[in-house]
Amino acid sequence: MLPQWDQFVVVTTLGHCPKQAGYTPKHFFPAETCARHVYVGLQRDIAEIPQSLLGSRKGTEVHYGLNAYAWFMEFYSGLKGRHEFDLHIVRQVQTAWNLYKERYPEEKALYPYMETLFRDSALIREHLPVQYMRRPTIPNIAADIAQLAPDKTALIVGGASTITHETVTALGHRKAHNPSFLVLTHPENRELSRLEHEIRKLPPHRKIATTLSVRPFRGALQVALSEADVVFVCHPMASVSDTSSSEVDIVLCNAWKGSYKKLGNHRKIIHLKGSPQDRGVTTGPWCELEREHYGFVPLTKLQHERTHRVQSLKQMIAQTSATIRRMGETRMAGQRIRDFSYDAATMTFDFKTADGPRIRNPEAYKKAQADRARMALTL
């Protein structure tokens, strides 16, 4: 059965559903994320939705037809969440859909709608450039600039919990451009132990798959630098007047210079918490690394790249929303979507349309057509 998109309806509310609405309507598929609750169904069954949602509940929206298709596509593609193109939503919705099918195996009215939505969203995700799948955070940008691979090793000089955790998780998931071995250190042994404990206790969705080795800063720094292809510095960059912190910078910079000269110029040291020139004030040893080209990448470069990516991301979101609208209009007209593509130069999606249902087995279709023609002649 082909979807009748003019009958399609989506009801969404911010936050969790109220208790009186917290059940599963038989003819509506419920999908819940940490930010909102969504009901997907057909207009003929709208009476099943609790009046507490359709009435005055704050943050509730009801969408029909083309608007319902576009809203759910944007939601499922990650454009409605806190993080753009968030793939966690895909897993959440797919899990909820499988549970709904198990609970109501006889209810198949929504199957063609959901299968079409899943397929259309997959077209966007499959053609979306990888950089838009990663949030434009400083650790993610640092990981991209590092250009690592599974056969490489990264050293992280820890600082505050948040930036250190984000850097570890950015590098610690199993991806083609991530290292297979991480070394974590910190100038203070007590802080190092605390960071290690916190990282080992990360929730399941943030746990790292990369091997993590924890080493003391003093005594083991030279060995760690000799093994690392890239160093990520999360420890704050000190000013010259801050003698206690600048000692850490001096030790780290001197050790890196010796290691860099010995092991070659293909390596990088990326600072996520400072730049050598901050409002005209010099920061000592890091200036020398920048002047003499010791593979040093300051925070300012990461910030400039983030600004560029945020602007590009806004353009991509606008393009994706416009493409979803066009796809919805195509579906409303009863047409198929084919030859979906992405042009990197113009940052635009494109596709062609075709009339009629998709023919999965052309040979069987031709045979059935011939059989029907023969039957028509005999009548």
GUKOLFI-854826 format. One line per field, with one value per residue (C-alpha): residue number from 1; y, x, z; residue in three letters. Coordinates in pm, 1 decimal. Example, Ala and Ser with C-alpha at 12.3 -4.5 7.8 and 13.67 -1.06 7.14 Angstrom:
<nodes>
n = c(1, 2) .
py = c(-450.0, -106.0) .
px = c(1230.0, 1367.0) .
pz = c(780.0, 714.0) .
res = c(ALA, SER) .
</nodes>
This chain:
<nodes>
n = c(1, 2, 3, 4, 5, 6, 7, 8, 9, 10, 11, 12, 13, 14, 15, 16, 17, 18, 19, 20, 21, 22, 23, 24, 25, 26, 27, 28, 29, 30, 31, 32, 33, 34, 35, 36, 37, 38, 39, 40, 41, 42, 43, 44, 45, 46, 47, 48, 49, 50, 51, 52, 53, 54, 55, 56, 57, 58, 59, 60, 61, 62, 63, 64, 65, 66, 67, 68, 69, 70, 71, 72, 73, 74, 75, 76, 77, 78, 79, 80, 81, 82, 83, 84, 85, 86, 87, 88, 89, 90, 91, 92, 93, 94, 95, 96, 97, 98, 99, 100, 101, 102, 103, 104, 105, 106, 107, 108, 109, 110, 111, 112, 113, 114, 115, 116, 117, 118, 119, 120, 121, 122, 123, 124, 125, 126, 127, 128, 129, 130, 131, 132, 133, 134, 135, 136, 137, 138, 139, 140, 141, 142, 143, 144, 145, 146, 147, 148, 149, 150, 151, 152, 153, 154, 155, 156, 157, 158, 159, 160, 161, 162, 163, 164, 165, 166, 167, 168, 169, 170, 171, 172, 173, 174, 175, 176, 177, 178, 179, 180, 181, 182, 183, 184, 185, 186, 187, 188, 189, 190, 191, 192, 193, 194, 195, 196, 197, 198, 199, 200, 201, 202, 203, 204, 205, 206, 207, 208, 209, 210, 211, 212, 213, 214, 215, 216, 217, 218, 219, 220, 221, 222, 223, 224, 225, 226, 227, 228, 229, 230, 231, 232, 233, 234, 235, 236, 237, 238, 239, 240, 241, 242, 243, 244, 245, 246, 247, 248, 249, 250, 251, 252, 253, 254, 255, 256, 257, 258, 259, 260, 261, 262, 263, 264, 265, 266, 267, 268, 269, 270, 271, 272, 273, 274, 275, 276, 277, 278, 279, 280, 281, 282, 283, 284, 285, 286, 287, 288, 289, 290, 291, 292, 293, 294, 295, 296, 297, 298, 299, 300, 301, 302, 303, 304, 305, 306, 307, 308, 309, 310, 311, 312, 313, 314, 315, 316, 317, 318, 319, 320, 321, 322, 323, 324, 325, 326, 327, 328, 329, 330, 331, 332, 333, 334, 335, 336, 337, 338, 339, 340, 341, 342, 343, 344, 345, 346, 347, 348, 349, 350, 351, 352, 353, 354, 355, 356, 357, 358, 359, 360, 361, 362, 363, 364, 365, 366, 367, 368, 369, 370, 371, 372, 373, 374, 375, 376, 377, 378, 379) .
py = c(0.0, 341.0, 610.1, 874.4, 1162.5, 1404.1, 1178.7, 1178.1, 1353.2, 1422.4, 1541.9, 1660.4, 1801.3, 1930.6, 1726.6, 1404.5, 1332.5, 1393.2, 1084.7, 1077.5, 1074.8, 837.5, 531.7, 384.7, 459.4, 155.5, 338.5, 596.8, 524.3, 700.6, 811.6, 972.9, 1147.2, 1332.7, 1661.0, 1576.1, 1317.5, 1248.6, 1067.9, 959.1, 839.6, 908.9, 1176.9, 920.1, 810.7, 1156.9, 1097.5, 855.7, 1142.4, 1271.0, 1608.4, 1715.8, 1719.0, 1863.8, 2134.2, 2393.2, 2197.3, 2426.3, 2322.2, 2099.7, 2115.7, 1923.5, 1889.6, 1748.2, 1627.5, 1794.3, 1977.5, 1648.0, 1480.9, 1772.8, 1797.4, 1427.8, 1419.0, 1711.1, 1548.3, 1208.0, 1367.8, 1540.4, 1898.5, 1932.9, 1831.5, 2021.8, 1895.5, 1920.2, 1592.7, 1397.8, 1025.7, 923.0, 1015.6, 760.3, 480.2, 599.8, 615.9, 283.9, 113.3, 265.5, 158.4, -201.0, -206.8, -70.1, -341.5, -609.2, -472.2, -431.9, -676.3, -658.2, -279.4, -228.6, 95.2, 300.8, 64.1, 228.5, 575.7, 488.7, 284.5, 578.3, 824.3, 598.2, 552.5, 922.7, 1022.6, 761.5, 930.0, 1253.8, 1087.5, 875.5, 1180.3, 1426.4, 1508.4, 1355.6, 1688.8, 1783.9, 1469.3, 1599.4, 1891.9, 2196.9, 2181.3, 2265.5, 1899.3, 1767.6, 2028.3, 1947.4, 1578.5, 1661.0, 1883.7, 1611.1, 1375.5, 1063.4, 699.3, 367.1, 301.8, 632.7, 734.7, 1053.1, 1213.1, 1425.6, 1665.8, 1701.9, 2017.0, 2088.3, 1795.4, 1917.3, 1992.5, 1681.0, 1454.0, 1600.8, 1551.8, 1192.8, 1104.6, 1286.6, 1071.1, 757.0, 630.0, 375.0, 580.0, 575.1, 903.0, 825.4, 665.8, 318.9, 422.8, 720.2, 835.4, 1064.1, 1271.0, 1573.5, 1791.7, 1706.8, 1337.4, 1380.0, 1542.7, 1269.7, 999.8, 1188.4, 1229.5, 861.8, 761.4, 993.6, 869.8, 504.6, 583.6, 759.6, 656.2, 381.1, 615.3, 806.9, 519.0, 503.5, 203.4, 308.4, 173.7, 433.2, 447.4, 685.4, 811.2, 1069.3, 1400.9, 1421.3, 1142.0, 985.4, 1293.0, 1243.7, 880.5, 971.7, 1248.5, 1013.9, 770.6, 1028.0, 1137.3, 1427.7, 1599.1, 1762.1, 2016.3, 2076.6, 2237.9, 2619.8, 2824.6, 3046.3, 3404.9, 3492.9, 3638.2, 3307.2, 3131.7, 2814.7, 2738.6, 2867.1, 2603.2, 2337.0, 2516.2, 2540.4, 2170.5, 2066.3, 2298.1, 2205.6, 1835.0, 1875.5, 2066.0, 1791.6, 1521.4, 1710.6, 1759.7, 1394.1, 1230.2, 1453.6, 1735.5, 1535.7, 1561.3, 1825.2, 1974.0, 2127.1, 2364.1, 2366.2, 2624.5, 2909.5, 3101.9, 3256.1, 3608.5, 3690.0, 4061.1, 4152.2, 3965.7, 3711.8, 3363.4, 3272.5, 2930.7, 2879.4, 3183.6, 3007.4, 2699.9, 2917.3, 3125.7, 2831.7, 2603.3, 2311.0, 2173.4, 2396.9, 2463.3, 2739.7, 2777.6, 3074.2, 2846.2, 2607.0, 2899.7, 3034.2, 2689.5, 2658.3, 2992.1, 2872.0, 2538.5, 2697.4, 2917.3, 2618.3, 2416.6, 2686.2, 2680.0, 2300.5, 2301.4, 2547.4, 2338.5, 2017.6, 2170.9, 2298.0, 1956.3, 1782.2, 2017.3, 1928.3, 1558.5, 1601.1, 1773.9, 1486.4, 1231.7, 1429.9, 1414.3, 1033.9, 1035.8, 844.0, 991.1, 864.1, 955.4, 1140.7, 1328.6, 1595.2, 1866.4, 1963.4, 2278.0, 2434.5, 2249.2, 2139.4, 1816.0, 1716.4, 1430.6, 1328.3, 1220.0, 937.3, 853.7, 537.8, 287.5, 152.8, -174.7, -399.3, -691.4, -563.7, -911.3, -1029.7, -702.3, -749.1, -1110.7, -1003.7, -731.0, -983.9, -1231.3, -962.5, -865.2, -1227.8, -1264.0, -948.5, -1094.5, -1416.8, -1240.8) .
px = c(0.0, 135.5, 148.7, -124.0, 87.4, -204.6, -327.4, 6.3, 21.6, 294.8, 229.2, 529.8, 576.2, 885.8, 1008.5, 848.1, 479.4, 254.2, 148.1, -201.5, -50.6, 233.9, 96.1, 127.3, -171.1, -236.5, -243.1, 27.6, 398.5, 564.1, 929.3, 1092.7, 1428.9, 1578.8, 1433.3, 1090.2, 817.3, 673.8, 358.5, 343.2, 17.8, -273.3, -540.3, -820.4, -676.7, -607.7, -872.2, -629.8, -396.5, -476.3, -646.5, -384.1, -137.9, -363.3, -490.2, -294.7, 21.3, 320.4, 555.6, 304.0, 285.5, 62.7, 174.7, -20.2, 69.5, 375.4, 457.6, 442.6, 677.8, 924.1, 913.1, 978.2, 1254.6, 1430.6, 1380.4, 1508.2, 1801.1, 1913.2, 1812.6, 1571.5, 1812.6, 2073.4, 2346.2, 2306.0, 2298.7, 2297.5, 2302.9, 2193.0, 1837.6, 1851.4, 1926.1, 1662.8, 1388.3, 1484.8, 1477.8, 1137.0, 1001.0, 1115.3, 949.1, 626.3, 621.8, 675.7, 396.2, 144.2, 247.4, -100.1, -84.2, 81.2, -82.2, 225.8, 480.0, 493.6, 520.1, 799.9, 993.3, 980.1, 1091.9, 1379.7, 1486.5, 1466.7, 1661.9, 1927.0, 1978.0, 2074.0, 2301.3, 2477.8, 2563.9, 2634.8, 3010.0, 3170.1, 3275.4, 2911.5, 2861.0, 3112.3, 3011.9, 3237.2, 3401.2, 3764.9, 3859.1, 3688.3, 3861.2, 4194.3, 4139.4, 4069.2, 4377.4, 4592.6, 4514.9, 4579.7, 4517.9, 4477.3, 4852.5, 4932.4, 4968.1, 4844.2, 4959.4, 4711.9, 4847.6, 4543.5, 4398.0, 4044.6, 3802.0, 3567.5, 3822.7, 4024.3, 3718.4, 3606.1, 3951.3, 3976.6, 3631.8, 3698.8, 4008.6, 3896.3, 3613.9, 3692.1, 3712.9, 3934.9, 4105.8, 4155.1, 4461.6, 4453.4, 4661.7, 4619.8, 4859.9, 4723.4, 4936.7, 4897.4, 5150.2, 4976.0, 4962.9, 4646.3, 4466.6, 4593.5, 4442.0, 4113.3, 4098.6, 4172.4, 3894.7, 3644.1, 3733.9, 3705.7, 3357.9, 3219.5, 2861.8, 2823.2, 2754.0, 3078.3, 3309.6, 3624.8, 3731.1, 4096.0, 4364.4, 4440.1, 4771.5, 4815.2, 5166.0, 5310.2, 5417.8, 5759.4, 5996.9, 5790.3, 5728.9, 6030.3, 5937.9, 5574.0, 5675.9, 5904.9, 5614.8, 5350.2, 5273.2, 5060.1, 5042.9, 4718.3, 4771.4, 4461.3, 4659.2, 4616.3, 4888.9, 5052.1, 5163.9, 5528.2, 5432.4, 5277.9, 5600.6, 5443.1, 5244.4, 5507.9, 5746.4, 5515.9, 5519.4, 5900.5, 5943.9, 5691.5, 5823.8, 6189.4, 6106.3, 5904.1, 6181.9, 6431.5, 6189.9, 6087.0, 6443.0, 6522.6, 6209.4, 6122.0, 5890.5, 5577.3, 5454.0, 5229.2, 5171.1, 4821.8, 4729.3, 4357.1, 4379.2, 4600.3, 4789.4, 5138.2, 5004.2, 4705.5, 4610.9, 4971.8, 5112.9, 5382.2, 5356.4, 5722.6, 5835.3, 5537.3, 5640.5, 5962.8, 5772.9, 5558.7, 5846.5, 6071.5, 5801.3, 5810.7, 5478.4, 5292.7, 4918.1, 4781.2, 4426.5, 4364.9, 4392.0, 4137.8, 3905.2, 3928.1, 3849.0, 3554.4, 3412.1, 3437.0, 3272.7, 2987.1, 2910.3, 2930.7, 2710.4, 2441.5, 2447.9, 2427.7, 2131.6, 1947.0, 2025.7, 1917.1, 1587.9, 1516.4, 1599.5, 1370.5, 1090.5, 1145.1, 1150.5, 821.3, 661.6, 779.2, 624.8, 298.7, 277.9, 309.0, 649.0, 966.9, 1308.1, 1605.6, 1965.7, 2018.4, 2352.2, 2555.1, 2765.5, 3052.3, 3136.9, 2792.8, 2705.1, 2371.5, 2174.1, 1995.9, 1774.9, 1549.0, 1188.2, 996.9, 627.6, 469.7, 577.5, 930.3, 971.8, 1193.6, 1200.0, 1175.2, 1169.0, 882.0, 700.5, 730.7, 608.5, 307.2, 226.2, 242.8, 22.6, -238.1, -233.3, -287.8, -575.6, -735.7, -725.8, -896.0, -1185.1) .
pz = c(0.0, -98.9, 171.3, 160.4, 285.4, 314.8, 601.0, 783.6, 1122.9, 1380.4, 1736.0, 1934.3, 2282.7, 2459.5, 2752.8, 2871.3, 2834.3, 3136.2, 3331.6, 3186.8, 2837.0, 2912.1, 2737.2, 2388.9, 2160.8, 1946.7, 1613.8, 1692.4, 1703.9, 2003.6, 1986.0, 2287.9, 2321.3, 2615.7, 2484.4, 2339.7, 2288.0, 1941.3, 1825.7, 1459.1, 1303.1, 1068.8, 1094.9, 1121.6, 1460.3, 1603.6, 1871.8, 2041.9, 2132.8, 2485.2, 2495.8, 2751.5, 2462.0, 2194.2, 2428.2, 2616.6, 2703.1, 2645.1, 2366.2, 2184.9, 1805.6, 1562.8, 1199.8, 904.4, 556.5, 404.8, 728.2, 920.7, 671.4, 685.1, 1065.5, 1122.7, 860.6, 1029.6, 1370.5, 1254.0, 1067.3, 1387.9, 1308.0, 1600.5, 1877.2, 2075.1, 1840.2, 1463.6, 1267.6, 1595.3, 1506.9, 1857.9, 1753.8, 1471.6, 1716.1, 1963.2, 1700.4, 1541.7, 1882.7, 1962.0, 1620.5, 1671.2, 2014.7, 1867.1, 1598.3, 1861.1, 2079.0, 1795.9, 1520.0, 1361.3, 1316.0, 977.6, 858.9, 948.8, 790.0, 443.2, 599.8, 842.1, 585.0, 344.2, 612.8, 719.8, 357.0, 270.0, 580.9, 499.3, 160.0, 336.8, 593.1, 330.5, 119.8, 401.4, 430.0, 738.9, 890.9, 951.4, 1159.5, 1414.4, 1634.2, 1572.8, 1915.8, 1982.1, 2064.5, 1748.5, 1532.3, 1698.4, 1621.2, 1254.7, 1222.5, 1379.4, 1086.3, 1291.5, 1200.8, 1387.9, 1370.2, 1547.4, 1914.2, 2081.4, 2407.7, 2605.8, 2866.3, 3089.7, 3238.0, 3357.6, 3358.8, 3083.0, 2810.7, 2897.8, 2887.3, 2555.2, 2404.1, 2526.4, 2388.9, 2059.6, 2009.0, 2189.2, 1968.6, 1699.0, 1379.1, 1071.5, 1166.3, 1537.2, 1701.7, 1855.4, 2157.8, 2393.6, 2664.8, 2937.0, 3173.6, 3403.8, 3591.4, 3921.7, 4016.4, 4223.7, 3930.4, 3700.6, 3924.3, 3939.8, 3561.7, 3508.1, 3749.9, 3579.4, 3230.9, 3333.8, 3475.9, 3166.6, 3073.4, 2809.2, 2516.0, 2588.3, 2679.3, 2471.0, 2263.8, 2235.0, 2467.9, 2738.2, 2924.2, 3221.8, 3301.1, 3542.3, 3393.5, 3555.5, 3476.0, 3198.0, 2979.1, 2753.2, 2683.3, 2619.4, 2376.3, 2186.3, 2133.2, 2039.4, 1683.4, 1809.5, 2150.0, 2269.5, 2547.5, 2764.0, 3045.9, 3056.3, 2892.8, 3154.4, 3128.1, 3205.1, 3543.0, 3654.6, 3754.8, 3897.5, 3581.4, 3338.7, 3477.3, 3331.5, 2994.9, 2998.1, 3079.6, 2813.4, 2541.1, 2598.0, 2596.5, 2277.5, 2098.5, 2173.8, 2066.2, 1751.7, 1628.6, 1690.1, 1543.2, 1248.0, 1144.3, 1061.5, 1422.3, 1583.0, 1926.9, 1950.3, 2230.7, 2317.2, 2595.5, 2476.8, 2209.0, 2234.4, 2187.8, 2406.7, 2388.6, 2324.7, 2626.7, 2547.9, 2694.8, 2693.3, 2564.5, 2336.2, 2129.8, 2037.5, 1923.1, 1698.2, 1559.0, 1477.1, 1334.1, 1574.4, 1449.7, 1693.9, 1644.5, 1876.2, 2001.0, 1767.0, 1463.8, 1616.8, 1691.4, 1335.2, 1198.3, 1437.9, 1317.7, 958.0, 1041.6, 1233.0, 931.3, 696.9, 931.4, 925.9, 544.5, 543.8, 785.0, 560.3, 251.3, 424.8, 539.3, 187.1, 39.8, 290.3, 186.2, -180.7, -94.6, 91.4, -206.5, -425.6, -189.6, -167.4, -548.6, -535.3, -705.2, -631.4, -545.6, -742.8, -830.0, -502.0, -494.6, -315.1, -479.1, -247.2, -446.5, -400.4, -75.7, -224.3, -253.1, -571.1, -689.3, -974.5, -956.9, -1120.7, -1137.7, -1001.0, -734.6, -715.4, -909.9, -698.5, -946.5, -1306.4, -1462.2, -1244.0, -1311.5, -1691.6, -1664.4, -1453.9, -1707.4, -1993.4, -1804.0, -1740.0, -2108.6, -2216.0, -1967.7, -2104.0, -2459.1, -2354.4, -2180.6) .
res = c(MET, LEU, PRO, GLN, TRP, ASP, GLN, PHE, VAL, VAL, VAL, THR, THR, LEU, GLY, HIS, CYS, PRO, LYS, GLN, ALA, GLY, TYR, THR, PRO, LYS, HIS, PHE, PHE, PRO, ALA, GLU, THR, CYS, ALA, ARG, HIS, VAL, TYR, VAL, GLY, LEU, GLN, ARG, ASP, ILE, ALA, GLU, ILE, PRO, GLN, SER, LEU, LEU, GLY, SER, ARG, LYS, GLY, THR, GLU, VAL, HIS, TYR, GLY, LEU, ASN, ALA, TYR, ALA, TRP, PHE, MET, GLU, PHE, TYR, SER, GLY, LEU, LYS, GLY, ARG, HIS, GLU, PHE, ASP, LEU, HIS, ILE, VAL, ARG, GLN, VAL, GLN, THR, ALA, TRP, ASN, LEU, TYR, LYS, GLU, ARG, TYR, PRO, GLU, GLU, LYS, ALA, LEU, TYR, PRO, TYR, MET, GLU, THR, LEU, PHE, ARG, ASP, SER, ALA, LEU, ILE, ARG, GLU, HIS, LEU, PRO, VAL, GLN, TYR, MET, ARG, ARG, PRO, THR, ILE, PRO, ASN, ILE, ALA, ALA, ASP, ILE, ALA, GLN, LEU, ALA, PRO, ASP, LYS, THR, ALA, LEU, ILE, VAL, GLY, GLY, ALA, SER, THR, ILE, THR, HIS, GLU, THR, VAL, THR, ALA, LEU, GLY, HIS, ARG, LYS, ALA, HIS, ASN, PRO, SER, PHE, LEU, VAL, LEU, THR, HIS, PRO, GLU, ASN, ARG, GLU, LEU, SER, ARG, LEU, GLU, HIS, GLU, ILE, ARG, LYS, LEU, PRO, PRO, HIS, ARG, LYS, ILE, ALA, THR, THR, LEU, SER, VAL, ARG, PRO, PHE, ARG, GLY, ALA, LEU, GLN, VAL, ALA, LEU, SER, GLU, ALA, ASP, VAL, VAL, PHE, VAL, CYS, HIS, PRO, MET, ALA, SER, VAL, SER, ASP, THR, SER, SER, SER, GLU, VAL, ASP, ILE, VAL, LEU, CYS, ASN, ALA, TRP, LYS, GLY, SER, TYR, LYS, LYS, LEU, GLY, ASN, HIS, ARG, LYS, ILE, ILE, HIS, LEU, LYS, GLY, SER, PRO, GLN, ASP, ARG, GLY, VAL, THR, THR, GLY, PRO, TRP, CYS, GLU, LEU, GLU, ARG, GLU, HIS, TYR, GLY, PHE, VAL, PRO, LEU, THR, LYS, LEU, GLN, HIS, GLU, ARG, THR, HIS, ARG, VAL, GLN, SER, LEU, LYS, GLN, MET, ILE, ALA, GLN, THR, SER, ALA, THR, ILE, ARG, ARG, MET, GLY, GLU, THR, ARG, MET, ALA, GLY, GLN, ARG, ILE, ARG, ASP, PHE, SER, TYR, ASP, ALA, ALA, THR, MET, THR, PHE, ASP, PHE, LYS, THR, ALA, ASP, GLY, PRO, ARG, ILE, ARG, ASN, PRO, GLU, ALA, TYR, LYS, LYS, ALA, GLN, ALA, ASP, ARG, ALA, ARG, MET, ALA, LEU, THR, LEU) .
</nodes>
